Each structure stands twice: as C-alpha cells, then as structure tokens.
Amino acid sequence: MTATGSTPEQRGYERAYFQRAYFQDHPGKRRTNRLVVDQLRKAGLESGRVLDVGSGPGYLIRALEEAGYEAAGLDHSEEALRLGAQHVSAEIQLGDVCEHIPWDDGSFDGVVLHDVIEHLTEEDAALVEIRRVLRPGGLVLLSTLNESSVLHKLLGKRWSFYQDPTHVKPWRTASLRALLERHGFEVVYSTTYFDLNKAGETTRWLEPLRRLGWVVHVPRFGESVTVVGRRLAGSSA
C-alpha cells in the first residue's frame, strides 16, 4: 500500500528511526523472530492468518510465512511500508492500531504485537480493535521489555527501555494479563526471558553475545515478557 500526506520532516525522522541497530537484519534478529513464532505455537496457534502490528521492515512477517502462516502487516509509518515491500510480498496496510485496523471483523486467527505495546498511548483502544479483527478463539501475543527485569533494577534510567524516546509505558506480566482479561481474553501462555539474540541493539559492546544464540527463561525477572491471550467467544470488551 502506498500512502501520502506526511511532511518532509516526518519522512526524514522515520528514515533515521529505521536505520537504528534494532532494525538491522542479522542472524540474531532472525532467531528472535523464530522465537516469536515458537511462542505462538506453544500457545496453540499452529497455522492460520496472522497480523503483525508494527510490522516495520517486515522481518517478522517473513518468519511467519516461512513457518507456514498467512501473514499480513500493519504499521503507522510510510517508511515502514516502503521497507516492508522490499522484504516481503504480504499485504501491509498503513494505520494506527489505536484508531482502526483496516480489516473486517474476525479476519485473523492471530495478532502479534512484538516490541510494540510499549509505544502505545491508548492500549485499551488498541485491544478493542485487536479483539474485533480476531475470530472467536483467536490469539493475541504481546511481547515487550519487562518492567520487573533484574536489569531494570540494576540499571535504573540506563535501562534499555529509556534509550528509545518513542517508548511511553513499561509493562510487566501482571499488567499485561490484566489488560488482556479486561478486554475479553483468557491468558493461555506467559513467560519472561533473556534473549541474547538481541544483545547489542542498544549497547553495542554487548553485540558479541548474539553468537551464543541463548534464550534463557526465568521466573518473573527476565528482560523480556510475552503474554498470549485467547479471545473468548461472546465475551464483552
């Protein structure tokens, strides 16, 4: 999809934003995206149509397609759509998840927000839209930095959450579970973990740790948290 209307200043900011280390395509990034796919499967979604919210350059869409899912993307950035079109052929739409997801009710078996919810200012509005486009029984996967992480406690304001000015709210397992349950979802899977495949994205001298390829699941205090909820049929949001 091609979109117009942003200012030259906005386009310049978006180009610079997507040049950050986080958006580089490297073996660790691909392992992290396969981890997201594995988490969907552990929660019970083996196949079907999945929407990647905040799809960016399309790397997670690619991983979903390689795993056999029918994937689509949503992003509020025109630069993201341009980059995504370079990496995948899947449908990617321009839009704001907090306002409107441009698909019909019940269009998807799964919706993924990987490293996205911490950017949202109106998460309740987003969950209303996500629930609408999910079929009854469909899954939503939320993954983000964990506010309860031991690294947050050790680093304080130097923690990686604070290194991105577009982050607006940190989350932990309990707050993500409460958000899902408030909007008619049953929590079916949750974990906190250290993903060394992402090492170096905010602190470059840690980059060699990526080669280890370790994902270490720990109770409560991991650097990242994933919570998956199932849309309950007939429940109100």
Summary of the structure (lengths in Angstrom):
residues: 237
radius of gyration: 16.9
end to end distance: 30.4
largest distance: 50.1
contacts: 780
relative contact order: 0.16
helix: 41%
strand: 24%
